[in-house]
C-alpha cells in the first residue's frame, strides 16, 4: 500500500529533544570544540570592554562565529546569522539552544574593530603551538612563498591623485584628506611596500591600502599579498603575514623566519623558496644565522633571460685575489673602477678601447661603455651560499616545496582565500589569520594526538627521493620495452605475427 504525504502538523511542545543527540558524534565541529580552548580570548580582549552599558555577546562565541564564517565560506555575515538557527551543528558548536536569541550580524564587525588583528594573531599562534605539542611540526626546515589576493574593490575606484586638485566639491575635499593620510604614512626602504610609479600616482578611493598589481599576462587589479612559511613535516602553517600587493616577497623572508621561531620555539636550519627569494640580502641573512638557503639564484635566472641571455655571465670572469682584478674571456684585466655603496659592491671595468678591439665583443656586452663586473664586499660568503643553493639536496627540496606550497594555497581557496572579505590591510590580515588557523586545525584534526611523531625532514626527503628513483626506473623499463618491441617488429616479417 502506497503511503501519502501528510500535511505538516507542528507539535506545540517537543519533549526529550537534545541537540547533542541530533548531531553525529564524528562531526568536525565536535572535534574542534574539543581540541581548541576558545576561552583564552577573554584574557586577550578584556581591555576592549568597559564596565557599564549593554552586555555584549561572549567573546568565545564571536570567535567561533568568525571561524564558521571562514570554514564554511559563507558569503556574508548577514547570511551567517540567518543560517545559524537552521544548523543544529552550528548551534551545538556555539553553545546555543533552539530557543536562544542569536546576536545580530553587527557584533562581528564591532568586535573586529574593537579587538584589532592582535586577538586573531593569538588564535593562530595558539593553534600552531598545539600542532607543535602534537608532534606535527619538525621546525628545522620551512618552505616559503606568497600569493596575491584580490581586494574587495573595483578597478573603477582607482583615481589619479593629481586629478583631485581640480575638484572643489566638499565631498572630494574630504576624500582628498583621507587619501593624503594614507600617502603620508612612512614606507619601508628599498621599495618594500611596493609604492612604484603606478601606486604613487593612482589610488583606490574604496580601499586605499590595496595596490595595483598585475600577475602574468592578466590585467592589473587591486590586490593584497599573503606571505607564508609552512613546516616540512605535515604542512603546518607556522608563519603568515599580509601586506599590500606590491611588496616584494624577497623582503619578507627574515620576518617569516622570525615568526616561525616565535610560534614554534624551534630554530630554522633550512629555508626553501623559489627564485624570487634568491637575492643577495637573503643569502647573507641565511649565512649570518647559519641557515641553509635552498633558493635558486635570482641573478643567474636574470642572466639566462632577457638581454643578458646571449652574453657571458659573471662566472666566465675569473677573479685574482692577489692582484684584485678580474680576467675576461678575452684575456684582458678588469680593474677596480668605483665603489657602489648602496649595493655594497665594487665595480671592475676594462678600458673601452680593449673592448672594441676584442673579437668576443658581441658575446660579452652590448654596453657602449664596455664590459664591467660587480663584486660584493662579501663575495666569498655569497659564493658559498650560491654553491649550496645549486646542490642536489637543494634541487630536491625545491621540487618538494612546489608540492607543499601549491597544496597549501589550493586548500586555502575553499575558505575564500583568493578574495578579501573586508577592506583595509588590518582587516584582510584578520582574514588571513583565520584561514591559516582553520587550515592548521584541519591538520590537527586529521592527525590528532595519536602519540606518533611527525615524519622527520630526512625521512620525508627519503620517501620523496625513493619516489623519484622509482619513477626513473619505471621510465627506463618502459623505454627498453618500447625499444625491444621496435627491434622485434623490424627483424620479423609481418606474416609471422
Buried (B, 14 or more C-beta within 10 A) or exposed (E): EEEEEEEEEEEEEEEEEEEEEEBEEEBEBBBBBEBBEBEBBEEBBEEBEEEEEEEBBBBBBBBBBBBBBBBBBBEEBEEBBEBBBEBBBBBBBBEBEEEEEBBEBEBBEBBBEBBBBEBBBBBBBBBBBBBBEBBBBBBBBBBBBBBBBBBBBEEEBBBEBEEBEEEEEEEBEEBBEEBEEEEEEEEEEEBBBBBEEBBEEBBBBBBBBBBBBEEEEEEBBBBBBBBBBBBBBBBBBBBBBBBBBBBBBBBBBBBBBEBBBEBBEBEBBBBBBBBBBBBBBBBBBBBEBEBBBBBBBBBBBBBEEEEBEEBBBBEBBEBEEEEEBBBBBBEBBBEEEEEEEEEBBBBBBBEEEBBEEBEBBEEBBEEEEBBBBBBBBBBEBBEEBBEBBEEEEBEBBBEBBBEBBEEBBEBBEEBBBEBBBBBBBBBBBBBBBBBBBBBBBBBBBEBEEEEEEBBBBEEBBEEBBEEEEEEEEEEEEEEEEEEEEEEEEEEEEEEEE
